Amino acid sequence: MPDPALAGDRSQKARALSFALVFILFAAALLSLAIGASGTSLWDALIGLANGEALSARDRIVLLDIRLPRTVMGMLVGAALAVSGAVMQGLFRNPLADPGLVGVSAGAGLGAIVAIVLGGLLPATVAAMFGYYLVSVAAFVGGWLSTILLYKVSTRRGRTSVATMLLAGIALGALAGALQGVLVYIADDAQLRTLTFWGMGSLAGATWTKVIAAAPLILLALAIVPFLARGLNALALGEAAASHIGISVQRLKNTAILMVAGAVGAAVAVAGGIGFIGIVVPHLLRLMVGPDHRYLLVNSALLGAALLLIADVISRVIIAPAELPIGIVTATLGGPFFLWILLRQRGLLDM
């Protein structure tokens, strides 16, 4: 049995980390608002407001209509991906699990590619109805449909098999990848360019309309997450042990899967494919403050939001005035870092 004193120390460390991450997230948000291709200065605008001066029309557009929705979207997407990763790792009892295992990312990617390549075949009235947001809507629908299919395959007699879900997720991901390959093969040059940039992820297209569309699902998922903490902690002991202490394991699985599908589907729909946040953030926090989901889930949301904002800032400045897709930044930073973690912990991961 763990020493209560040590458990208390770890809890205090986790709470202290939460306060530190709030400060880091606030600093990252200010940095995101301050940096951009235009010459608009956040600090000059704040000083002017403090002196009673109104924002100029240019500063209002740049700060409030371009940078602020991008910052808010970055926080929402980063939090959604990181928390979903933490939930999936707890559900599968595997620190290497990530949201892609439930097929949301593959389904969303397929939906987006279908919209990009075949969107021109839609009736004019339907295309006009969705307009600029056709790809986002298709990505979200694709993510949800793949999740529903995966859930149907892995559920039998009212019980969902996590092992079957894992294998079915891999199979559906491969099938979605094959269909994506067919669509990429028939795409023209302009569509291929759009597919390439969407697949690498970006916050450059952030608008208040996209934020408002994605925020309800992501915020609802983040609000539900704290209620999963006790069940995920119990699930670490095994499904039978969790059931014996009063956890409704099937309801926990249903809620977790729907939460991940909604949050990741919304995130992928508005930002494209952004990797490594969902797997690196919870794993890093588990090494720092332990596996207690009461702290792991909250800290994952904070660190995921902060890291994605920092990656977005890097993507804006590294080849300025052009922008590097944020998925490249997260993969370049997250890949070697995660490999380093695995090399340090490989003794613990050996089966």
C-alpha positions in Angstrom: 0.0 0.0 0.0 1.4 3.5 -0.9 2.6 5.7 1.9 -0.1 8.3 2.7 2.6 10.9 3.2 4.0 10.2 -0.3 0.5 10.3 -1.8 0.0 13.7 -0.1 3.2 15.0 -1.4 2.3 14.0 -4.9 -1.1 15.6 -4.6 0.5 18.8 -3.4 2.9 18.6 -6.3 0.0 18.1 -8.8 -1.9 21.1 -7.4 1.2 23.2 -7.5 1.7 22.1 -11.1 -1.8 23.2 -11.9 -1.1 26.7 -10.7 2.1 26.8 -12.7 0.3 25.6 -15.8 -2.3 28.3 -15.5 0.4 30.9 -15.4 2.2 29.3 -18.4 -1.1 29.1 -20.4 -1.8 32.8 -19.6 1.8 33.7 -20.8 1.4 31.6 -24.0 -2.0 33.3 -24.7 -0.4 36.8 -24.4 2.4 35.7 -26.6 0.0 34.4 -29.2 -1.9 37.7 -29.2 1.3 39.7 -29.5 2.9 37.9 -32.4 1.7 38.1 -36.0 2.6 39.1 -39.5 1.2 42.6 -39.2 3.0 45.4 -37.3 0.2 45.6 -34.7 1.5 45.7 -31.2 -0.6 44.2 -28.4 1.4 46.2 -25.8 0.9 49.5 -27.6 -2.9 48.7 -27.8 -3.1 47.9 -24.1 -1.2 51.0 -23.2 -3.5 53.1 -25.3 -6.6 51.5 -23.7 -5.1 52.2 -20.3 -4.8 55.9 -21.3 -8.4 56.0 -22.4 -7.6 55.8 -26.2 -9.9 53.7 -28.4 -8.5 51.0 -30.6 -8.0 51.9 -34.2 -10.0 50.1 -36.8 -6.9 48.2 -38.0 -5.8 47.2 -34.5 -9.4 46.0 -33.7 -9.5 43.8 -36.8 -6.0 42.4 -36.2 -6.3 41.8 -32.5 -10.0 41.0 -32.0 -10.9 39.4 -35.3 -7.7 37.6 -36.4 -5.4 36.9 -33.4 -7.9 36.5 -30.6 -10.1 33.7 -32.3 -6.8 32.0 -33.3 -5.7 32.0 -29.7 -9.0 30.8 -28.3 -9.2 28.0 -30.9 -5.6 27.0 -30.1 -6.5 26.7 -26.4 -9.7 24.7 -27.2 -8.0 22.3 -29.7 -4.9 21.8 -27.5 -7.0 21.0 -24.4 -9.4 18.7 -26.4 -6.5 16.6 -27.9 -4.6 16.3 -24.6 -7.6 15.5 -22.4 -8.8 13.0 -25.0 -5.4 11.3 -25.0 -5.4 11.1 -21.2 -8.9 9.5 -21.2 -8.0 7.0 -23.9 -4.8 6.0 -22.1 -6.9 5.5 -18.9 -9.6 3.6 -20.8 -7.2 1.3 -22.5 -4.9 1.1 -19.5 -2.0 1.9 -21.9 0.2 5.0 -21.7 0.9 4.7 -25.4 -2.8 5.1 -26.5 -4.0 8.2 -28.2 -7.3 9.5 -29.6 -6.6 8.1 -33.1 -7.3 4.6 -31.7 -11.1 5.2 -31.7 -11.0 6.1 -35.4 -12.1 9.7 -35.0 -9.0 11.2 -36.6 -9.1 8.7 -39.6 -12.8 9.2 -40.1 -12.5 13.0 -39.9 -9.6 13.0 -42.3 -11.6 10.9 -44.8 -14.6 13.2 -44.5 -12.4 16.3 -45.1 -10.8 14.6 -48.2 -14.2 13.6 -49.6 -15.3 17.3 -49.3 -12.2 18.7 -50.9 -12.0 16.2 -53.8 -15.7 15.5 -54.4 -17.2 18.7 -53.1 -17.6 20.1 -56.6 -20.1 17.4 -57.4 -22.5 18.6 -54.8 -25.6 20.5 -55.9 -25.1 24.3 -55.9 -27.7 24.8 -53.2 -26.0 22.3 -50.9 -22.5 23.8 -51.5 -23.9 27.3 -50.9 -25.5 26.1 -47.6 -22.1 25.1 -46.1 -19.9 27.4 -48.2 -16.4 27.9 -46.7 -17.2 25.5 -43.8 -17.9 22.4 -46.0 -14.6 20.7 -45.2 -15.0 21.3 -41.4 -18.6 20.0 -41.4 -17.5 16.9 -43.5 -14.6 16.2 -41.2 -16.8 16.3 -38.1 -19.5 14.1 -39.7 -16.7 11.6 -40.8 -15.3 11.5 -37.3 -18.7 10.8 -35.7 -19.7 8.2 -38.3 -16.4 6.3 -37.8 -16.9 6.4 -34.0 -20.5 5.0 -34.3 -19.3 2.2 -36.6 -16.5 1.3 -34.3 -18.8 1.3 -31.3 -21.3 -1.0 -33.1 -18.5 -3.4 -34.0 -17.0 -3.6 -30.5 -20.2 -3.8 -28.6 -22.0 -7.1 -28.1 -25.0 -7.8 -25.8 -24.7 -4.3 -24.3 -21.0 -4.7 -23.4 -18.1 -3.0 -25.1 -14.8 -4.8 -25.5 -11.8 -2.5 -25.2 -9.6 -5.1 -27.0 -12.0 -5.4 -29.9 -12.3 -1.6 -30.1 -8.5 -1.3 -30.3 -8.3 -3.9 -33.2 -11.3 -2.5 -34.9 -9.9 1.0 -34.7 -6.7 -0.1 -36.4 -8.7 -1.9 -39.1 -11.0 1.2 -39.7 -8.0 3.4 -39.7 -6.4 1.3 -42.4 -9.6 1.2 -44.5 -10.0 5.0 -44.2 -6.3 5.4 -45.2 -7.0 3.3 -48.3 -10.0 5.3 -49.3 -8.0 8.5 -48.7 -5.4 7.2 -51.0 -7.9 6.6 -53.8 -9.2 10.1 -53.5 -5.7 11.6 -53.4 -5.0 9.7 -56.6 -7.9 11.3 -58.5 -7.4 14.8 -57.0 -6.0 17.6 -59.2 -3.0 19.8 -58.3 -5.1 22.4 -56.5 -6.9 19.8 -54.4 -3.6 18.1 -53.6 -2.2 21.3 -52.2 -5.3 21.8 -50.1 -5.2 18.2 -48.9 -1.5 18.5 -47.9 -2.0 21.7 -45.9 -5.2 20.5 -44.2 -3.5 17.2 -43.2 -0.6 19.0 -41.5 -2.9 21.1 -39.4 -3.1 24.8 -38.9 -4.8 27.5 -36.8 -4.5 30.1 -39.6 -8.1 29.8 -40.7 -9.5 30.5 -37.2 -12.6 32.7 -37.1 -15.2 33.4 -34.5 -17.6 31.3 -36.5 -15.4 28.3 -36.3 -14.7 28.9 -32.6 -18.4 29.1 -31.9 -19.0 25.9 -33.9 -16.3 23.9 -32.1 -16.5 25.4 -28.6 -19.8 23.8 -27.4 -18.7 20.2 -28.0 -15.1 20.8 -26.7 -16.3 22.6 -23.6 -19.0 20.0 -22.9 -16.4 17.3 -23.1 -14.1 19.2 -20.8 -16.9 19.7 -18.3 -17.7 15.9 -18.3 -14.1 14.9 -17.9 -13.7 15.5 -14.1 -16.6 13.1 -13.5 -14.7 10.3 -15.2 -11.6 10.6 -13.0 -12.8 8.2 -10.2 -13.9 5.6 -12.7 -10.6 5.8 -14.7 -8.7 5.5 -11.5 -10.7 2.4 -10.5 -10.3 0.9 -14.1 -6.6 0.8 -13.6 -7.2 -2.1 -11.2 -9.1 -4.0 -13.9 -12.8 -4.1 -15.0 -13.8 -6.7 -12.4 -12.3 -4.7 -9.5 -13.8 -1.5 -10.8 -17.3 -3.1 -10.9 -16.9 -4.5 -7.4 -16.3 -1.0 -5.9 -19.4 0.4 -7.6 -18.2 1.7 -10.9 -20.5 1.2 -13.9 -17.8 0.2 -16.3 -20.0 0.1 -19.4 -21.4 3.5 -18.7 -17.9 4.8 -18.2 -16.8 3.4 -21.5 -19.8 4.8 -23.3 -19.3 8.3 -21.8 -15.5 8.3 -22.5 -15.9 7.2 -26.1 -18.6 9.8 -26.8 -16.5 12.5 -25.1 -13.4 11.7 -27.1 -15.4 11.5 -30.4 -17.0 14.9 -29.8 -13.9 16.7 -28.6 -11.5 15.3 -31.2 -14.0 15.4 -34.0 -14.6 19.1 -33.4 -10.9 19.8 -33.0 -9.9 18.0 -36.2 -12.7 19.7 -38.1 -11.5 23.2 -37.3 -7.8 22.7 -37.2 -6.9 19.7 -39.3 -4.5 16.9 -38.4 -2.3 17.8 -35.4 -0.3 15.0 -33.9 1.5 14.1 -30.7 -0.4 16.5 -28.4 -2.8 13.7 -27.4 0.0 11.2 -26.6 2.9 13.2 -25.3 1.1 15.6 -22.9 -0.6 13.0 -20.7 2.4 10.7 -20.7 4.7 13.5 -19.6 2.3 14.5 -16.9 2.0 10.9 -15.7 5.8 10.9 -15.2 5.6 14.2 -13.3 2.6 13.8 -11.0 1.5 10.2 -11.3 -1.5 8.5 -12.8 -4.2 10.0 -10.5 -6.8 11.2 -13.1 -8.2 13.8 -10.6 -5.1 15.8 -11.4 -4.0 14.3 -14.7 -7.1 15.3 -16.7 -7.1 18.9 -15.5 -3.3 19.3 -16.0 -3.6 17.7 -19.4 -6.1 20.4 -20.5 -3.9 23.2 -19.3 -0.6 21.8 -20.7 -2.2 20.8 -24.0 -3.6 24.3 -24.5 -0.3 26.0 -23.6 1.8 23.7 -25.8 -0.4 24.1 -28.9 -0.3 27.9 -28.5 3.5 27.8 -28.2 3.8 25.5 -31.2 1.5 27.9 -33.1 3.7 30.9 -32.2 6.8 28.9 -33.5 5.0 28.1 -36.7 4.4 31.8 -37.3 7.9 33.1 -36.6 10.2 30.3 -37.8 9.8 31.2 -41.5 8.1 34.6 -41.2 6.3 36.1 -43.0 5.1 32.7 -44.2 3.7 30.1 -41.8 4.8 26.6 -41.2 1.8 24.1 -40.7 1.5 23.5 -37.0 1.4 19.7 -37.4 5.0 19.9 -38.6 6.0 21.8 -35.5 4.3 19.4 -33.1 5.8 16.4 -34.9 9.3 17.8 -35.0 9.2 18.7 -31.3 7.1 15.9 -30.0 8.6 13.0 -31.9 12.2 13.2 -30.5 10.9 14.2 -27.1 8.6 11.2 -27.0 11.4 8.9 -28.2 13.6 10.2 -25.4 10.8 9.5 -22.8 10.5 5.9 -24.2 14.2 5.3 -24.0 14.3 6.5 -20.4 11.2 4.4 -19.4 11.8 1.3 -21.6 12.5 -0.8 -18.6 9.1 0.0 -17.2 7.4 -0.6 -20.5 8.8 -4.1 -21.2 6.1 -6.6 -21.0 
